[in-house]
Amino acid sequence: MNGYWDDIDKEILDALAAGGAKDPADLARALGMSAEAVCSCLAMLAETGQVRIRSVEAMRPPATSPRAA
């Protein structure tokens, strides 16, 4: 089963090498995966220093936080 993940990692790294930085949703479409699966793979690749995650964006207004009070 390990070879399966190695193949996915290689596909992601090859896609990034071919076209530079990409949005996880764009990678997901290009690779036929869900954006959630790509994000999980990217997180694991980042842990091993193979990719750098440089941007995170909120998709909805923040909820009221108890820390903000």
Biopython code that builds the backbone (N, CA, C, O; Angstrom):
import numpy as np
from Bio.PDB.StructureBuilder import StructureBuilder

atoms = [
    (1, "MET", "N", (0.820, -1.203, 0.000)),
    (1, "MET", "CA", (0.000, 0.000, 0.000)),
    (1, "MET", "C", (0.858, 1.259, 0.000)),
    (1, "MET", "O", (0.429, 2.304, -0.489)),
    (2, "ASN", "N", (2.063, 1.166, 0.543)),
    (2, "ASN", "CA", (2.941, 2.333, 0.604)),
    (2, "ASN", "C", (3.245, 2.874, -0.787)),
    (2, "ASN", "O", (3.347, 4.087, -0.965)),
    (3, "GLY", "N", (3.391, 2.003, -1.769)),
    (3, "GLY", "CA", (3.667, 2.453, -3.123)),
    (3, "GLY", "C", (2.561, 3.319, -3.685)),
    (3, "GLY", "O", (2.813, 4.210, -4.497)),
    (4, "TYR", "N", (1.326, 3.059, -3.254)),
    (4, "TYR", "CA", (0.183, 3.858, -3.693)),
    (4, "TYR", "C", (0.369, 5.314, -3.288)),
    (4, "TYR", "O", (0.212, 6.214, -4.114)),
    (5, "TRP", "N", (0.700, 5.550, -2.025)),
    (5, "TRP", "CA", (0.899, 6.922, -1.539)),
    (5, "TRP", "C", (2.109, 7.561, -2.189)),
    (5, "TRP", "O", (2.097, 8.755, -2.486)),
    (6, "ASP", "N", (3.160, 6.775, -2.414)),
    (6, "ASP", "CA", (4.344, 7.301, -3.096)),
    (6, "ASP", "C", (3.979, 7.789, -4.495)),
    (6, "ASP", "O", (4.471, 8.823, -4.947)),
    (7, "ASP", "N", (3.112, 7.036, -5.178)),
    (7, "ASP", "CA", (2.676, 7.430, -6.525)),
    (7, "ASP", "C", (1.888, 8.736, -6.487)),
    (7, "ASP", "O", (2.081, 9.603, -7.339)),
    (8, "ILE", "N", (1.002, 8.880, -5.501)),
    (8, "ILE", "CA", (0.221, 10.118, -5.374)),
    (8, "ILE", "C", (1.135, 11.292, -5.056)),
    (8, "ILE", "O", (1.001, 12.365, -5.645)),
    (9, "ASP", "N", (2.071, 11.092, -4.119)),
    (9, "ASP", "CA", (3.027, 12.152, -3.795)),
    (9, "ASP", "C", (3.795, 12.575, -5.033)),
    (9, "ASP", "O", (3.994, 13.767, -5.269)),
    (10, "LYS", "N", (4.229, 11.599, -5.827)),
    (10, "LYS", "CA", (4.988, 11.910, -7.045)),
    (10, "LYS", "C", (4.125, 12.691, -8.037)),
    (10, "LYS", "O", (4.604, 13.634, -8.667)),
    (11, "GLU", "N", (2.859, 12.302, -8.176)),
    (11, "GLU", "CA", (1.963, 13.033, -9.086)),
    (11, "GLU", "C", (1.796, 14.491, -8.638)),
    (11, "GLU", "O", (1.810, 15.406, -9.461)),
    (12, "ILE", "N", (1.642, 14.691, -7.351)),
    (12, "ILE", "CA", (1.492, 16.052, -6.836)),
    (12, "ILE", "C", (2.765, 16.844, -7.059)),
    (12, "ILE", "O", (2.717, 17.980, -7.532)),
    (13, "LEU", "N", (3.896, 16.256, -6.725)),
    (13, "LEU", "CA", (5.179, 16.955, -6.902)),
    (13, "LEU", "C", (5.455, 17.239, -8.376)),
    (13, "LEU", "O", (5.956, 18.311, -8.716)),
    (14, "ASP", "N", (5.134, 16.286, -9.256)),
    (14, "ASP", "CA", (5.320, 16.502, -10.696)),
    (14, "ASP", "C", (4.431, 17.641, -11.204)),
    (14, "ASP", "O", (4.867, 18.461, -12.011)),
    (15, "ALA", "N", (3.183, 17.685, -10.730)),
    (15, "ALA", "CA", (2.271, 18.755, -11.147)),
    (15, "ALA", "C", (2.775, 20.112, -10.684)),
    (15, "ALA", "O", (2.682, 21.096, -11.418)),
    (16, "LEU", "N", (3.307, 20.169, -9.474)),
    (16, "LEU", "CA", (3.849, 21.432, -8.969)),
    (16, "LEU", "C", (5.116, 21.832, -9.719)),
    (16, "LEU", "O", (5.316, 23.008, -10.021)),
    (17, "ALA", "N", (5.962, 20.865, -10.018)),
    (17, "ALA", "CA", (7.208, 21.152, -10.740)),
    (17, "ALA", "C", (6.907, 21.638, -12.158)),
    (17, "ALA", "O", (7.621, 22.492, -12.685)),
    (18, "ALA", "N", (5.866, 21.104, -12.770)),
    (18, "ALA", "CA", (5.535, 21.465, -14.149)),
    (18, "ALA", "C", (4.948, 22.861, -14.268)),
    (18, "ALA", "O", (5.143, 23.538, -15.278)),
    (19, "GLY", "N", (4.227, 23.293, -13.237)),
    (19, "GLY", "CA", (3.543, 24.569, -13.400)),
    (19, "GLY", "C", (3.678, 25.525, -12.243)),
    (19, "GLY", "O", (2.970, 26.532, -12.200)),
    (20, "GLY", "N", (4.556, 25.251, -11.307)),
    (20, "GLY", "CA", (4.721, 26.153, -10.173)),
    (20, "GLY", "C", (3.604, 26.029, -9.160)),
    (20, "GLY", "O", (2.873, 25.039, -9.135)),
    (21, "ALA", "N", (3.481, 27.046, -8.328)),
    (21, "ALA", "CA", (2.497, 27.030, -7.244)),
    (21, "ALA", "C", (1.087, 26.876, -7.803)),
    (21, "ALA", "O", (0.743, 27.450, -8.836)),
    (22, "LYS", "N", (0.289, 26.095, -7.101)),
    (22, "LYS", "CA", (-1.098, 25.860, -7.515)),
    (22, "LYS", "C", (-1.978, 25.841, -6.280)),
    (22, "LYS", "O", (-1.521, 25.554, -5.174)),
    (23, "ASP", "N", (-3.227, 26.148, -6.484)),
    (23, "ASP", "CA", (-4.254, 26.024, -5.472)),
    (23, "ASP", "C", (-4.566, 24.535, -5.283)),
    (23, "ASP", "O", (-4.577, 23.792, -6.264)),
    (24, "PRO", "N", (-4.821, 24.076, -4.042)),
    (24, "PRO", "CA", (-5.165, 22.665, -3.850)),
    (24, "PRO", "C", (-6.358, 22.210, -4.696)),
    (24, "PRO", "O", (-6.381, 21.070, -5.159)),
    (25, "ALA", "N", (-7.332, 23.073, -4.900)),
    (25, "ALA", "CA", (-8.484, 22.707, -5.732)),
    (25, "ALA", "C", (-8.059, 22.476, -7.182)),
    (25, "ALA", "O", (-8.569, 21.571, -7.843)),
    (26, "ASP", "N", (-7.122, 23.294, -7.678)),
    (26, "ASP", "CA", (-6.615, 23.099, -9.044)),
    (26, "ASP", "C", (-5.854, 21.778, -9.155)),
    (26, "ASP", "O", (-6.010, 21.044, -10.130)),
    (27, "LEU", "N", (-5.030, 21.484, -8.149)),
    (27, "LEU", "CA", (-4.314, 20.210, -8.141)),
    (27, "LEU", "C", (-5.303, 19.049, -8.115)),
    (27, "LEU", "O", (-5.140, 18.067, -8.839)),
    (28, "ALA", "N", (-6.320, 19.171, -7.282)),
    (28, "ALA", "CA", (-7.321, 18.109, -7.162)),
    (28, "ALA", "C", (-7.983, 17.833, -8.508)),
    (28, "ALA", "O", (-8.118, 16.678, -8.912)),
    (29, "ARG", "N", (-8.395, 18.892, -9.201)),
    (29, "ARG", "CA", (-9.024, 18.708, -10.517)),
    (29, "ARG", "C", (-8.058, 18.063, -11.496)),
    (29, "ARG", "O", (-8.438, 17.159, -12.241)),
    (30, "ALA", "N", (-6.827, 18.512, -11.502)),
    (30, "ALA", "CA", (-5.842, 17.977, -12.444)),
    (30, "ALA", "C", (-5.532, 16.505, -12.177)),
    (30, "ALA", "O", (-5.235, 15.749, -13.102)),
    (31, "LEU", "N", (-5.601, 16.107, -10.911)),
    (31, "LEU", "CA", (-5.231, 14.737, -10.546)),
    (31, "LEU", "C", (-6.424, 13.820, -10.328)),
    (31, "LEU", "O", (-6.253, 12.632, -10.054)),
    (32, "GLY", "N", (-7.639, 14.366, -10.449)),
    (32, "GLY", "CA", (-8.823, 13.544, -10.248)),
    (32, "GLY", "C", (-9.014, 13.121, -8.802)),
    (32, "GLY", "O", (-9.483, 12.017, -8.526)),
    (33, "MET", "N", (-8.649, 14.004, -7.878)),
    (33, "MET", "CA", (-8.772, 13.733, -6.452)),
    (33, "MET", "C", (-9.676, 14.786, -5.827)),
    (33, "MET", "O", (-10.004, 15.789, -6.460)),
    (34, "SER", "N", (-10.075, 14.553, -4.583)),
    (34, "SER", "CA", (-10.817, 15.587, -3.863)),
    (34, "SER", "C", (-9.826, 16.618, -3.332)),
    (34, "SER", "O", (-8.656, 16.312, -3.099)),
    (35, "ALA", "N", (-10.312, 17.838, -3.145)),
    (35, "ALA", "CA", (-9.456, 18.879, -2.578)),
    (35, "ALA", "C", (-9.001, 18.502, -1.172)),
    (35, "ALA", "O", (-7.876, 18.810, -0.779)),
    (36, "GLU", "N", (-9.871, 17.836, -0.416)),
    (36, "GLU", "CA", (-9.520, 17.404, 0.933)),
    (36, "GLU", "C", (-8.369, 16.411, 0.920)),
    (36, "GLU", "O", (-7.462, 16.496, 1.747)),
    (37, "ALA", "N", (-8.404, 15.461, -0.026)),
    (37, "ALA", "CA", (-7.325, 14.477, -0.136)),
    (37, "ALA", "C", (-6.015, 15.159, -0.514)),
    (37, "ALA", "O", (-4.962, 14.836, 0.035)),
    (38, "VAL", "N", (-6.081, 16.098, -1.446)),
    (38, "VAL", "CA", (-4.872, 16.827, -1.848)),
    (38, "VAL", "C", (-4.312, 17.614, -0.663)),
    (38, "VAL", "O", (-3.099, 17.637, -0.453)),
    (39, "CYS", "N", (-5.189, 18.259, 0.110)),
    (39, "CYS", "CA", (-4.720, 19.013, 1.282)),
    (39, "CYS", "C", (-4.026, 18.103, 2.281)),
    (39, "CYS", "O", (-3.003, 18.480, 2.854)),
    (40, "SER", "N", (-4.565, 16.916, 2.496)),
    (40, "SER", "CA", (-3.932, 15.956, 3.404)),
    (40, "SER", "C", (-2.554, 15.555, 2.895)),
    (40, "SER", "O", (-1.590, 15.504, 3.658)),
    (41, "CYS", "N", (-2.472, 15.274, 1.612)),
    (41, "CYS", "CA", (-1.181, 14.900, 1.023)),
    (41, "CYS", "C", (-0.192, 16.056, 1.104)),
    (41, "CYS", "O", (0.979, 15.850, 1.420)),
    (42, "LEU", "N", (-0.654, 17.266, 0.823)),
    (42, "LEU", "CA", (0.225, 18.428, 0.899)),
    (42, "LEU", "C", (0.746, 18.632, 2.324)),
    (42, "LEU", "O", (1.909, 18.985, 2.519)),
    (43, "ALA", "N", (-0.114, 18.410, 3.313)),
    (43, "ALA", "CA", (0.318, 18.550, 4.700)),
    (43, "ALA", "C", (1.423, 17.547, 5.026)),
    (43, "ALA", "O", (2.399, 17.886, 5.695)),
    (44, "MET", "N", (1.267, 16.316, 4.553)),
    (44, "MET", "CA", (2.306, 15.298, 4.796)),
    (44, "MET", "C", (3.591, 15.640, 4.039)),
    (44, "MET", "O", (4.688, 15.454, 4.566)),
    (45, "LEU", "N", (3.461, 16.134, 2.818)),
    (45, "LEU", "CA", (4.647, 16.536, 2.058)),
    (45, "LEU", "C", (5.336, 17.722, 2.725)),
    (45, "LEU", "O", (6.563, 17.814, 2.703)),
    (46, "ALA", "N", (4.574, 18.617, 3.307)),
    (46, "ALA", "CA", (5.156, 19.770, 4.012)),
    (46, "ALA", "C", (5.912, 19.308, 5.257)),
    (46, "ALA", "O", (6.973, 19.847, 5.573)),
    (47, "GLU", "N", (5.378, 18.321, 5.958)),
    (47, "GLU", "CA", (6.044, 17.797, 7.155)),
    (47, "GLU", "C", (7.423, 17.242, 6.843)),
    (47, "GLU", "O", (8.333, 17.321, 7.667)),
    (48, "THR", "N", (7.574, 16.683, 5.655)),
    (48, "THR", "CA", (8.860, 16.106, 5.268)),
    (48, "THR", "C", (9.730, 17.086, 4.476)),
    (48, "THR", "O", (10.799, 16.722, 3.985)),
    (49, "GLY", "N", (9.261, 18.330, 4.357)),
    (49, "GLY", "CA", (10.055, 19.350, 3.695)),
    (49, "GLY", "C", (10.058, 19.283, 2.182)),
    (49, "GLY", "O", (10.923, 19.877, 1.540)),
    (50, "GLN", "N", (9.107, 18.571, 1.602)),
    (50, "GLN", "CA", (9.078, 18.440, 0.144)),
    (50, "GLN", "C", (8.293, 19.546, -0.546)),
    (50, "GLN", "O", (8.492, 19.808, -1.733)),
    (51, "VAL", "N", (7.396, 20.198, 0.202)),
    (51, "VAL", "CA", (6.658, 21.349, -0.306)),
    (51, "VAL", "C", (6.590, 22.384, 0.804)),
    (51, "VAL", "O", (6.799, 22.076, 1.977)),
    (52, "ARG", "N", (6.296, 23.606, 0.414)),
    (52, "ARG", "CA", (6.094, 24.688, 1.381)),
    (52, "ARG", "C", (4.686, 25.233, 1.177)),
    (52, "ARG", "O", (4.294, 25.579, 0.063)),
    (53, "ILE", "N", (3.941, 25.302, 2.264)),
    (53, "ILE", "CA", (2.593, 25.862, 2.219)),
    (53, "ILE", "C", (2.720, 27.321, 2.624)),
    (53, "ILE", "O", (3.147, 27.625, 3.737)),
    (54, "ARG", "N", (2.349, 28.224, 1.723)),
    (54, "ARG", "CA", (2.606, 29.646, 1.941)),
    (54, "ARG", "C", (1.378, 30.493, 2.167)),
    (54, "ARG", "O", (1.502, 31.655, 2.554)),
    (55, "SER", "N", (0.198, 29.952, 1.940)),
    (55, "SER", "CA", (-0.978, 30.802, 2.023)),
    (55, "SER", "C", (-2.167, 30.005, 2.531)),
    (55, "SER", "O", (-2.384, 28.857, 2.143)),
    (56, "VAL", "N", (-2.923, 30.637, 3.401)),
    (56, "VAL", "CA", (-4.177, 30.061, 3.888)),
    (56, "VAL", "C", (-5.192, 31.185, 3.883)),
    (56, "VAL", "O", (-4.878, 32.310, 4.272)),
    (57, "GLU", "N", (-6.393, 30.893, 3.451)),
    (57, "GLU", "CA", (-7.410, 31.920, 3.305)),
    (57, "GLU", "C", (-8.716, 31.447, 3.937)),
    (57, "GLU", "O", (-9.143, 30.315, 3.710)),
    (58, "ALA", "N", (-9.349, 32.308, 4.725)),
    (58, "ALA", "CA", (-10.645, 31.981, 5.302)),
    (58, "ALA", "C", (-11.708, 31.987, 4.215)),
    (58, "ALA", "O", (-11.706, 32.855, 3.342)),
    (59, "MET", "N", (-12.597, 31.037, 4.267)),
    (59, "MET", "CA", (-13.638, 30.924, 3.254)),
    (59, "MET", "C", (-14.980, 31.449, 3.744)),
    (59, "MET", "O", (-15.926, 31.538, 2.961)),
    (60, "ARG", "N", (-15.081, 31.798, 5.017)),
    (60, "ARG", "CA", (-16.325, 32.334, 5.564)),
    (60, "ARG", "C", (-15.974, 33.303, 6.681)),
    (60, "ARG", "O", (-14.861, 33.264, 7.205)),
    (61, "PRO", "N", (-16.895, 34.159, 7.047)),
    (61, "PRO", "CA", (-16.610, 35.103, 8.131)),
    (61, "PRO", "C", (-16.294, 34.348, 9.417)),
    (61, "PRO", "O", (-16.913, 33.321, 9.691)),
    (62, "PRO", "N", (-15.346, 34.835, 10.209)),
    (62, "PRO", "CA", (-15.000, 34.141, 11.442)),
    (62, "PRO", "C", (-16.152, 34.180, 12.441)),
    (62, "PRO", "O", (-16.882, 35.167, 12.527)),
    (63, "ALA", "N", (-16.301, 33.101, 13.189)),
    (63, "ALA", "CA", (-17.302, 33.065, 14.255)),
    (63, "ALA", "C", (-16.786, 33.886, 15.420)),
    (63, "ALA", "O", (-15.579, 34.088, 15.557)),
    (64, "THR", "N", (-17.682, 34.353, 16.246)),
    (64, "THR", "CA", (-17.275, 35.096, 17.420)),
    (64, "THR", "C", (-16.466, 34.170, 18.323)),
    (64, "THR", "O", (-16.941, 33.106, 18.720)),
    (65, "SER", "N", (-15.288, 34.568, 18.630)),
    (65, "SER", "CA", (-14.382, 33.753, 19.430)),
    (65, "SER", "C", (-14.413, 34.198, 20.882)),
    (65, "SER", "O", (-14.409, 35.395, 21.167)),
    (66, "PRO", "N", (-14.444, 33.229, 21.810)),
    (66, "PRO", "CA", (-14.393, 33.628, 23.229)),
    (66, "PRO", "C", (-13.082, 34.327, 23.581)),
    (66, "PRO", "O", (-13.031, 35.095, 24.541)),
    (67, "ARG", "N", (-12.030, 34.069, 22.819)),
    (67, "ARG", "CA", (-10.747, 34.731, 23.071)),
    (67, "ARG", "C", (-10.803, 36.208, 22.718)),
    (67, "ARG", "O", (-10.055, 37.009, 23.279)),
    (68, "ALA", "N", (-11.675, 36.571, 21.800)),
    (68, "ALA", "CA", (-11.753, 37.969, 21.362)),
    (68, "ALA", "C", (-12.474, 38.845, 22.387)),
    (68, "ALA", "O", (-12.362, 40.070, 22.348)),
    (69, "ALA", "N", (-13.203, 38.223, 23.291)),
    (69, "ALA", "CA", (-13.968, 38.995, 24.281)),
    (69, "ALA", "C", (-13.077, 39.532, 25.379)),
    (69, "ALA", "O", (-13.558, 40.203, 26.292)),
]
sb = StructureBuilder()
sb.init_structure("model")
sb.init_model(0)
sb.init_chain("A")
sb.init_seg("    ")
for serial, (resi, resn, name, xyz) in enumerate(atoms, 1):
    if name == "N":
        sb.init_residue(resn, " ", resi, " ")
    sb.init_atom(name, np.array(xyz, "f"), 0.0, 1.0, " ", f" {name:<3s}", serial, name[0])
structure = sb.get_structure()
